[in-house]
């Protein structure tokens, strides 16, 4: 009986030692990872093709990486377009009689928009800068539009320095000759 108790105590001590070794190994691994994290950090950036990739931040490139992250952070995440989508043209085919395009108070940045017809690259119209809360109601195209045609309104979102931070596209129907 004495021998049986001794064996039970030895097995229990061995189990405790094994558990303590596992816990200490885990703690050493966590401490090692934290130590590595203090020396270098990883940032996600994009290469020329737009693919995301990790970048190791160190003393030599910290300013460059921080600048890139600041630019990423300043990009808008949403834009609220307030506009009518059926524009009627006067007899000249160039003057929109019912245009309404607003830069909503919900937006954060100034915007400029272009109107292009179909697959054309040359805009029919380019708006002035529209501040948050501003609107455009008078639009006159560079050339006449005939019949009913689909067009694209491309919003260019601008930061405080006037640099484009993003674009949003919306469709409109141009109706001439009614």
Residue pairs with C-beta under 8 A, 6 or more apart in sequence:
40 56
40 57
40 58
41 56
41 57
42 54
42 55
42 56
42 57
43 54
43 55
43 57
43 65
43 68
43 69
44 52
44 53
44 54
44 55
45 52
45 53
45 54
45 55
45 65
45 68
45 69
45 72
46 52
46 53
47 53
55 61
55 65
57 65
74 159
74 165
75 165
75 166
76 107
76 108
76 109
76 157
76 165
76 166
79 107
79 111
79 155
79 157
79 166
79 168
80 104
80 106
80 107
81 104
81 153
81 155
81 168
81 170
82 100
82 101
82 102
82 103
82 104
82 135
83 100
83 101
83 102
83 153
83 170
83 172
84 98
84 99
84 100
84 172
85 170
85 171
85 172
85 173
86 98
86 172
86 173
86 175
87 96
87 98
87 99
87 139
87 151
87 172
87 173
87 174
87 175
88 96
88 97
88 98
88 175
88 176
88 178
89 95
89 96
89 97
89 141
89 145
89 174
89 175
89 176
89 177
90 96
90 97
92 144
93 141
93 144
93 145
93 146
93 176
93 177
94 140
94 141
94 142
94 143
94 144
94 145
95 139
95 140
95 141
96 138
96 139
96 140
96 141
96 174
99 136
99 137
99 138
99 139
100 135
100 136
100 137
101 113
101 127
101 130
101 135
101 136
101 137
101 139
101 153
102 130
102 133
102 134
102 135
102 136
103 110
103 111
103 130
103 131
103 132
103 133
103 134
103 135
104 132
104 133
105 132
105 133
107 132
107 157
108 132
109 132
109 157
109 158
109 159
109 160
109 165
110 129
110 130
110 131
110 132
110 157
110 158
110 162
111 129
111 130
111 155
111 156
111 157
111 158
112 126
112 127
112 128
112 129
112 130
112 155
112 156
112 158
113 126
113 127
113 130
113 136
113 153
113 154
113 155
113 156
114 123
114 125
114 126
114 127
114 153
114 154
114 156
115 123
115 124
115 125
115 126
115 139
115 141
115 151
115 152
115 153
115 154
115 172
116 122
116 123
116 124
116 151
116 152
116 154
117 124
117 145
117 149
117 150
117 151
117 174
118 149
118 150
118 151
122 142
123 142
124 141
124 142
124 143
124 145
124 151
125 139
125 140
125 141
125 142
127 136
127 139
128 136
129 158
130 136
144 176
145 151
145 174
145 176
146 176
146 177
147 176
147 177
148 173
148 174
148 175
148 176
149 173
149 174
149 176
150 171
150 172
150 173
150 174
151 171
151 172
151 173
151 174
152 169
152 170
152 171
152 172
153 169
153 170
153 171
153 172
154 167
154 168
154 169
155 167
155 168
155 169
155 170
156 164
156 167
157 164
157 165
157 166
157 167
157 168
158 164
158 165
159 165
